[in-house]
Amino acid sequence: MRQPPAAAPSSASRTSPVAATSHRLAAEPAPPAPVPASAPRERILHVFRAPVGGLFRHVLDVARLQAEAGHAVGLFCDASTGGARAEAVLAELAPHLTLGITRLPMRRNPHPSDLAALSALARLIRRLAPTVLHGHGSKGGLFARLAPAGGGAPPVRAYTPHGGSFNYRPGTPLHRLYMLAEGVLTRRTDVFLFESDYIAGRYRAYVGPTDRLVRVVHNGISPAEFAPIVPGPAPLDLVYIGELREAKGVPVLFEALARLRREQGRRLTLLVVGSGPDETSLRNRVAALGLAEDVLFEPPQPIRSALSRATVMVVPSLAESLPYVILEAAAAAQPLVSTDVGGIPEIFGPAAPALVPPGDAGALARAILRKVDQDPDERSGEAAALSAFIRCRFSMSRMAEDGLAGYAAARVGRG
């Protein structure tokens, strides 16, 4: 979950305490776990921007599993976002990453400072000699594919979009510019590891066909995450967990609650967990709708703790790729109401017809009321069936194995 940004370092060359620690580790690597004789030992550098949200969780999971499998792994990411929580998580992972953790300021949107970050990445590549450069998200994909490789065998360049520019206001001039850039960068891509069929389809629709290797590697979760949520005392009716910005559809959720109160005489309680750039305007919206007594805002916290405090989780998003928050809640058999966007139907599978059109407050209100008023045994049964579907399809170990197989296939295909 997104955390309040930390203060940015004063120089583009400055690294965080975690980075300094991990660079020492790179010089004195810990003994690796054994790798099967038939598999090459990779040197993998993951490149991404912000250490927040689902993208960050994905990178952490993949990096940890790759390191456990005996590969040398490192991270290159932003130093100005993530706050104390990112620092703590990275510090815990650092001893396992023999290529270290390098952090320096990166802007979300294109900026002249990108040149300094790209130069720093090029120097790091020359020093570490990775066999794989794996870019995540639009900015990470840009850096990983543009950075010069230096001498020796060129690394495999892999790209996982995580939505990013593919979901940014389709049809607008800026989106067309982004898609043009994606087309140019395709020439420097060895393998696309799309996290959902939806984003793979977005690529085909907006960029076009490609002769590069394309694989869909779904986000995965661990067996421990299937433990059912134990409800806390006096749970609220609903919970929203995620970034506080309008693209997540939070205003639509507030309008749905106001409609239920106005048209049905129903007052439902809502816990809002998260932070983001629109927090102030969203709080003002709650007050304007007369919902201040029914909506409780709290900062980011562990998802299972938040889920235990409400009966139903609501995901009102207007755009998504393959959100971890739904995978985690569905695995834990938390009753869900969600919009029909991005790769969410891939998560719901046979239950996808219950998804709600995005931006439709009336439809969202009806779906919420149905789920809240549903017979508890029926509601639990539906949640358990979705959890069983998730267990069959979204494995964390398979995610890591398929990614490594993608690197190897791209290397073979390149000749």
N, C-alpha and C positions, 0 to 999 in steps of 0.2 A: 504494500500500500504506500501511497505517496506520503512523503514526510516533508516538513517545512525545510526549505533550502538552507544549507550552511553557508557561511561567508566564503566567498571565492578567494583562492590564493592570489597574492599580488602579482605573480609572474606566471606566464604560461609554462615555464620550465619547472615550477615548484611542484613537488609531489606531496601527497598526504603522509601522515605517519605510517599508515598501512603500506603505502608504496615503498617507503624507505625500508620497512621490515622485510617486505617481499623481495626487494632487490638483493638483500643479503642472502635470503633463502635461495635465490637463483644461483648464487655463487657456490652455495653449499647445499645441493639438493638432497632431500630425504630419500632413503631407499624406496624405489617404486614398487607397487604391487606387481605381481607377475602378469605378463601379457602372453596369450597363446602364441605358440611358435609360428603359426601361420599368419599372424597379424603383425603389421609393422608398428613400431613404437612411434607414435606421432608427436610432434611438437606443435601444439595448438594455441593460437592466440585469439581470444574472443574480443571483438571490438564493438563497443556500443556507447551510447551517450549516458543517459541518466540511470543511476542505480536505484530505481524506484519501480513499483508496479509489477505487472505480470511479465514484462520483458526481463526485468532483473531477476525475478524468481526463476524464469526459464534458464537464463545464463548460469545462475548459481547451481541449479540442479544438474545441468549438462556438464559444467566444469567439474563439479564434485565427482560425478560418476565416471567421467573420463580419467580423472586423476586416480580414482580407485582402481581403474582398469590398467593402470601402469603407464599412462601417457603423461608427457610433460605439458602442463597447461598454464596459461597466463591470461590476465584481463587487462584491457586498456579502456578507461572510461572517464567520465566527467568527475571533477573534484568539487563542483559548486552546488550539487544537488544530493539529496539522500539523507543529509543530516546525520545525527548520532546513530540512528538505527542502521544506516548503510555502513557506517564506520565499524560498528560492532559486528555486523554479519560478515563483512569482508575480513576483519581481523581474525575471526574464527576460522575462515576458510583459508587464509593466507599460508599457514604452514603446509598445506597440501598442494600449493601451486608453485611448482619449481621454476616457472617462467615469471613469477611475480605478479604484482598488481601495480599498474601505473595509472595515476590519476592526474589530470590537469584540466583546466576550465574548458568547457565546450558550450557553445550556444545551441539552442534548439533549432533556430532558423538559420539559413545561410548568413555568414558573417565573415569579414576579413580575418578574424582570429582563427578561422578554420585552417588557414595556411600554416599558422604556427603549430596547431595540433597535428596536421598532416606531416609536417616536418619532423615533429617529435616522434610520431609513429614510424616514420621511415628510419630514423636513427635506431629505434628500438628493434625494428625488423633486422637491420644489419647486425645488431649485437646478438639477438636471440636466435636468428636463423630458423623461424618457424616453418614447418612443413605444411601447415594449414593456417590461413587467415579467415576467420569466420566473423562476418559482419552481421550485426543484429539491429533492426530498425533502420530508418532512412539514413540517419547520420552515421551510424556504425557501418552500414552497407556502403556508403559513399567513401569513407576513409579506408575500409578494408580493401576496396577494389581499386582505388586510385593510388594508394601508397606504393612507391617503387619497391621492388623486391630485393635489390642489391645483387650481389654475386651468388653463384651456386645455383642449384635446381630451384626453379620458381615454385612458390607455395601454391597449393590448391586454394582458390578463392571461393568461399561459400557465402551464401547470403540468405538470411531469414528475415523477411520484412516486418513481421508482427503488426500488420496493418499499415501503420505509418502513413507515408504519402499516398498510398493506394486508397485510403479512406478520407483523404482531405478534400472536401468540397468538390466531388466529381462534377465535371462540366464547366468549372470556372477556368479562367485563363491560367491561374497559378497551378491548378491541378494538371492542366495540359502541359505546362512547363515541367512540372515534376515528372510526368510520364515520359516526356521527351528525354529528360536526364536519365530515367531508368532504362530507356532503350539504348542510350549511349553506353551506360555502365554495363549493360548485358555483355558487351564485347569483352569485358574484363571479369566475367563471372564464369567459373567452372561448373558450379552446381547451385541450383536453387533448392533450398530446403524449406518449402512453404509449411507453415504450421497449421494450415487448414485448406480444404478444397476451395473454400470461398475466396481466399486471397490468391490462390493459384488461378482461379477464374477471373479475378480482377486483373491479374497480369495479362492474361490472354486477351481480355476485352479492351484494355487501355494501352497496352504496349504492343501486343501482337504475338504471333508464333515465334518460337525460338529454337535454335539447334542445340542449345545448352541442355545439360542434364537437369531434369526437373523431378523432384520427389516431394511428396507430402509426408511430413513427419509431425504427427499430432503431438501437442503438449501432453505430458503424462504426469501422473501423480503416484505417490508411494502407497504401499499396502496399509501403512499406519493411518492414512487419511480416510480410510473407510470405516473407522470406528464411529459409531453413531454419536450424535450430539446429545449430551445430557442436559435437558432443559433446566434453567435456573428457576428460582422462586418468582412468582408473579411476572411471567414473561409479557413483553409488549406484543402487539399484534404483528408488526412488520419491522424489518430491518433492511436498510440500504447500506452497502459496503463498497466504497470506491472513491475515486476522485470527485471533488466538488467542482464540477464544471458543467456547463449547459449541454455539451455534446453527450454527456452521460444520461441525459433525459430526466435529470432530477426535477426540473420545473414541471414536467409532465406528471411525475409522481405526485407532487404537491397539489396540482390541479385535480388529479383523480381523487385525492383525499377530500378536497374541498367539495367536489361534486357529490361524493357519498354523503357528506354531512348535509349538503344543501338539498339534495334530491331524495335521499333515502333516510335522512335523520340518523345516520350512522357515524359515530365518532371513533375512528381507529387511531391507535397510537403507533408512532413510527420512531425508530432509533436510526439516526443518520451517523455513520461512522466513516470518517475520512477527512481529508483536507484538500485544498486546491485553490486556484485563482479566483473562482467565483463564489467563495464561501460567504463573503459579506452580502452580495446580491441575493444569494439563496436564503440567507437568514432573513433578509428584508422581505423576500417574497412570502416566506412562511408567516411573518407578522401581518403582511397586507391581506393574506387570505384568512386571517383569524385562526391560524392553526398553532399559535405559539405554545398553547398548553398541551398540545398533542404530539409535538415533534421535539425530540431531544437530540441535540448535536453533541458528538464526542469525537476526540481525535483518533487517529489510526491506532489500532490495537490488533492482537492476534485474532484471526478470523473465527476460530472455534469459540473463543470467548464471546465475541459479538453474536454469533449464531445462537448460542445458548440463551440469549436474552430476548428472543422473539420467536413467534410461532412460524412465520413465513418470511422468506427473503424475497425482495423485489429487485429486479434488474430492469430498469426502464430505458436502457441505452438506445441512442439513435444510430450508433455505429460501433462495431466491434470486429475483432478478428476471431480469436478462440480464447475467451477470457478464463483465466485460472479461477477467478472468484466463483464462477458457476461450476467448474469442475470440482473444486474443493467442497462446495456446499452440496452438490448433487451426490458426490461420493459419500458424504457423511449423512445422507438421507434426510437433508433439510428440505421441507416443502418449499417450492419455488414458483414464482410468477416472473416471466421474462418476456422481453420483446423478441420479435423474429428478425434479427439482424446478423450480418456477418456469418461466422461459423457456428453460431449458437444452435441452429438446427442439427448440425453434425453431433453436437453434444447430446441433444435431446433424443435423437434417433426416432424410434416409434412414437414418442410422446410429442414430437414437433408440432402436430396440429393444434396443441393447446397454446402455442406461442401467440403473442399479441402484436398487432401491427405497431411499428414505432411511431411516436408522436400523437397517438390517439388516446387522449385522456379518458374518454368514455369507455373504450374497450379495456383499457388498463383497470379502470374502476370496477368493471364487471368481473374481470378475471380475479382481481384481489378479493372481491366479496365472495365469489364462488369458493376460493381456496380457504378463506377464513371461516366461512360457514359450513364447509364440507365436513361430513362425518369423520371424526378423528381416525378411525380405523381405515377408512377409504383413503384419507389423505396420507396416512403413513404407508399404506400399501403402494400408492402411486410413487411416493418418494423412494421406497425400497426397490421398486422395479427399475427406476432410473439409476439408482446406485449400482444395481447388478449390470446394467448396460454399460455404465462407465468402467466398471471393473474389467469387462471383456475387451474394451476398445482403447482405453487411454492409460497405458502402462508407462511408468517412468523409465524402467529398464529398456523397454522396447524403443522409447524415444532416443535414448543414448546410443543404443546399438544401431538403429537406423541412420542416425547422423554419421556415425563412424563409417558405416557401409557406404553412405553417400560420398564421403571424402574419397574412399578407396576407389569407388566406381568412376568418380570424376578424374582421378589420376590415371586410371587405366584408359579411359576414353580419350584423354589428352595425348596418349601415346608417350 
